[in-house]
Amino acid sequence: MARLGVSMLWHDKLKLAGTLVGVAFAVILANFQIALFIGLLLRNTMFVDRTDADVWITPKSTQILEGNDGTIPRTIVDVARSVTGVAWSAPLLMGAGGLKLPGGGQKSIRIVGTEMPAAKGGPFHIVAGQTRDLALPDAMFFEDSRRETFGGLNLGSIREVNGHRVQTVGFTSGLVPFGPALAFASFDTAREILGRKKDEVNYVMLGLARGAVPNDVVRRLQRTFPDQLVLPRSDIRARTIFYILKESGIGQSIGMGVVMSLFCGFAIVALTMFSAVVDHVREFGTLKAIGATNTDLAKLLLAQAFACAVLGALIGEAFVAQMVAGIRGPELPLALPTWLMGATVVGMIVICVSASIMALLRVRAIEPAMVFR
């Protein structure tokens, strides 16, 4: 029955093409929306993912690493280093900055101050310059995709940030969260630009010793610093994602696009299969007349639905993979992981099989005697 169902599909090539186009379109639209959604989330968790820190100590009110939640004493850096299981600790400054443009006006940036020479807080994804260049006086790294926006930045360009004269010594790529692009400086340079006191930092990054049990170290740190948040990397990442979903609304907007695309695929497959049954009602009646049961015909239709789902999904995946590879960039972050492509194929199989229910109901109503009328 499965072979017969596939043969019937192939016999009506026009309807088969229409069904495959519908399934492929649903896959392309859904995958593109989800790839954009994942890319946006990754762009906002990239800083946490790229740092070497296993544990973070932050102010109590911290939801996302932006430097807007106050400061903590710098003495925490040395005290944390003495806690059993901690291999290293490093301070981090973060805050808003305004870069003055040569032609007037200014652009917002997010300044990250990292302690040299270890530079545990970045820069990352370097496309020009060396990390050690941040040790130079008044040196900063800027986002490569914002070079024209920042007035035609090049290596050696001089700009004013918060009224402080700085020199461009390098560029990073893709570090553009929902807010302003990240710009990196040494800890001392960032402290001067942000106007912070010498005894305060925004965050403390910690690396764990080899063999240390993360949960045990976190509990010890929480007892040592009851007035601060002590969060492992996974918790910081989860807080960031939750904050973005709650505050930006991208989850709802992109989610609606995914639902509509899947509904489109469902409707196309359901209507195509139902019309195919109506067009071949006498053939189905003949099959019943020669002994085929409703179960046999159900297998036939399910085989057709499965074949349409797999072929259409593979066609759609091929197209969306090419699209993502061609247009992905710092301004349009797209992430198409392998698990998403596999889940899409499985999802389309479920949708197409579910869509065949209309056709199954029509087949059950067919009387074998109709072929003799």
N, C-alpha and C positions, 0 to 999 in steps of 0.2 A: 504493500500500500504506500509506503514511503517513496519507493522508486516511481510508482505511478503518479503520485502527487507532484514530484519534481518534474516528471515528464509533461504533465499538464501545464505546469508553470512555463516550461520552456516552449511549449506549443504556442502559447499566447504571449509572444515576445513583447508586444506593445504594453500590455498590462504589467508584465514582469518589470519592464523598464520603468514604468511609472511608480511601481511599488518600491523598487530599489532606490530611485531618486528621492522618494519621500523619506525612506529610512535613512539614507545617506545625509539628506538635508538636516534631519533631526539630530543625527550624530554630530555633524559639523557645528551646528548652532549650540548644542548642549556642551560639547567639548570645548568650544571656544570660550563660552561663558565661564565654565568651570576653570579653564586654564587661566583666564584673566583673574578670576577670584583667587586662585592659589597663588598666582604671581604677585598680586597686591599684598596678600598676607605675608608671603616670603620677603617681600621688599621691606616690610615693616618689622619683621623678626630677624632680618639679615644681620643687624648689628650684634644682637645677642648671640646669634648662631656663629658669627665669625670670631668673636673674642675668645680668648683662651680661658676665661673665667668659668669655673665649675659652680661657684656660689657667689651671690651678690648680697651686699649689705646696703640697704637703702633707707631713706626716711620712711616713717610709718605710713604716710599718705600716698606712697608711690603706686601708680597704676601702670604707667608706661614710662620708659626711659627717655625723658625729654628735658630733665633738669628743672622742671617747674614745681617740684614738690618740696623745696627747701634743701637744707644742707645738713650734714652730720659732721661731728668732730674729726679732724684728721688723725687724732691719736688712735682712732679705731684701727688704722692701718697697722700700726706696730703691735697693738694688743692682739689683734686677730692672728697675726703671724705666730704668736706664741701658743695658740690653741692647738692641742694635739690633733694631728691629721691635716693641718694646713701647711702646704709647701711654700706658698708665696702669697703676698697680698700687694695690691697696688691701688692708688687713688685714681679717681676719674672725675673730671669736671665736665659739665655739659650745660649749655644755656643758649639763649637766643642772641643772634648778632645781626647787625645791619651793615651790608657791604655797600659802600658808596660808589656809584657808577661815574665814569669819566664825564659823561654828558649830563650829569645831574640825576637826582633821585637815588634810591637805594633798593637793594634786594635783600630779602631775609635769608639767613642761613642758620644752621644749628651747629654751634661750635662744640667740638669734642677735644678736651685737653687730656693728653695721655702722658704718663711719666716716662721720660727717656732715661737710659737707652732701650729698656725692655719693650716699651710701646705696646703694652698688653691691650690697650684700648683702640688699636688701629694706628695708621690707616690700613684699609683692606682694598683688594681689587685695584692695585696700583697699575696705572697705564703709563705714567711718566714720573720720573723722580725716584728717590730712594727714601726709605723710612728714616734713615740716619740724618737726612737733610732737615728734619724737623728740629734737630738740635741747634741749627743755625739761629741767630737772633731774628725774632719777629717773622719766623717762617710759618707758612701754612700750606696745606693741601686742600684743593677744591674739587668739586665734582666736574668731571670732564664734559658731561652732557650739558652743563650750564655755562660753558666758556663764553659763548656768544651772548647769552643772557646777562652775564656779568661784565659785559663791556669788552669782549674780545680778549679774554685772559690767555696768557702764554707763560711759559716758564720765565721767571724773572720779572713778571708784571708786578707793579706796586699798586696796592689798593688801601683804602681806609676801612677798617672794621670797628664799629663802635668808637670812631674817632681815633683809633690806634693804627698807625702805619704798619702794614705787613707786606711781605714779599712772597710771591707764589713760587713754591719749590717743587710742586708735584700735583698730580691729578689722580683721582679715583674714578671708578666707573660703576654706575648702577646703585649708588648709595643715596637713593632719593625716596624716602618714605612719604607718607601723605603730607607731612609738613614740609618745612624747608629742607633743602639738600644739606647733607652733613659736610662739615669742613673741619679738618684736623689741625691741631697745633700742639706744641709741647705743653706740659702742665703749667710751667711758669708763664709762657706766652698767653695761654688761655686765661690764667688767673688775672693777668693784667688787663686783658681785653674785657673780661666779664666783670672786673672790679670786685673780685672775691677776696676775702680775708685769707691770710696765710694758714690759719688753723681750721679751715673748713673745706669740705669736699662735697660733691653731690652723691657719689657712690664709691663703694670699695669693692674691688674685684678680688676673688680668692681662687687659688688653684689648690687642689687636694693632693696630698702625698700619695705615692703609689701604694696600693693595698688598703687605703683608708676607705671605710664604709661611709658613703655620702650622708645617709640619714643620721648616723651617729655624730658625724662632724657638725651637721646642721643643728642638731639638738644641743650640742655643746656651745655652739656659737649663739644660739637663741638664749641660753642661760647667761652667757657672758654679756650679751647686748640686748637686754629686755626692752630698751627704748627705741630700737630700730627693727626693721624687717630683715630677716635672714632668709633668702630664697635661693633654692637651687636653680640652675639654668632652665630646667623644664617648667618651673613655676613662673619665672619671669616671662618665658615665651608664651605660656598659656594666658597670663594676665594681659600681655600685649594683644594677642588675638582677640580675647574677650572684649577688651577696650575698643579695638578697631571695629568689631562687629556691632557693638552697642552704640558707639558714637557716630559712626560714619553711615550706617544703613546699607553698606554694600552687600551685606548678606541677603537682605530682603530684595533689593533691586536685581541682583544677579540671580538669586534663587528663583524669582518670578520668570526671568528669561529662560532658565533651564526647564522649569515646569512647562512653560508654553511650548518650547521646542519639543519636549517629549510628548506632550499632548498632540502636537501636530503630527509626529510620527505615528502615534497610536491611531489617530483619526484616519490618516491616509491608508495605513495597513488594514484597518477594520473595514473601511468602505471598499477598498480594492478587493479584498477577499470575499466580502459579501456579494459584490457585483459579479465576481467570478463564479460564485455558486449559482446566482440567478441566471447567468448566461449559459451555464452548463447543467441546468437543472435536469434535463432529460438524461444526460450522461450519468448523473448521480442516481437518477431513478433506475436506469439500466443496471448499474452496479448493485443496487438493492434487489432488483428483480432476479439477478443471477446468484444471490446469496450473501451479498455484503451486508454486514450489520452496521448499526450506527457507530459502534466502537471502531470498526474497520475504517469507516469514512472519517471518524474523528482523527484517527492516526494519519490519514491522508492529509487532512487539513493542517494538523499540527506539524507534519513534515514540511508542508509548504511554508507555514509561518516561520519555522526554524531556519529553513533555507534562505528566505527573504531577509530575516534578521541578521544572519551571519554574513551573507554577501553584501547587504546594504551597509552594515556596520564596518566591514573591512574597507569598502570603498570610501565611506565617510572618514574613517581613521586615516587613510592614506592622504586624503585631501587636507584634513585639518593639521596633520603633521607637517605638510609642506607649507601651509599658511603660517603656522606658528614659527617655523624655522625662518621664513622669509620676512616676517614683520616684527619679530621679537627685538626689543631694544630697551634702553634705560627709560624712555618715555612711555613705552607700552610693555610692561612686564607680563610675560606669559610663561606658564610652567605646565608642561604636559607630561607628567610622570607615567611610567609604564603601567602602574596599578590602575590609573584612571582609564587608560585605553582598554585594559582588560575588563574593568568594571562596566565600561560602556557597552562592550559586546554582550556581556551577561545581561545587562539591563535591557538592551534592545531585544534580546531573545524573550525575556519575560514580557515585555510590552507587546511584541508581535504575537506571542502565544495567547496572551490575554485578549488581544484584538480579534483573534479568530473565533471568539465565543459567539459573535453575531452570526458568523457563517455556520457554526456548529448548530445553532438553534434553527437556522433555515434548513439545514440538511436533515435534522431530525423530523421535520414536518413533511418531507418528501414521501409520497406514496409510490411504491413500486408499480402499481397498476397504471400510473399516468403514462407510461411508455407505450401502452396499448391503445391509448385514446387517439 
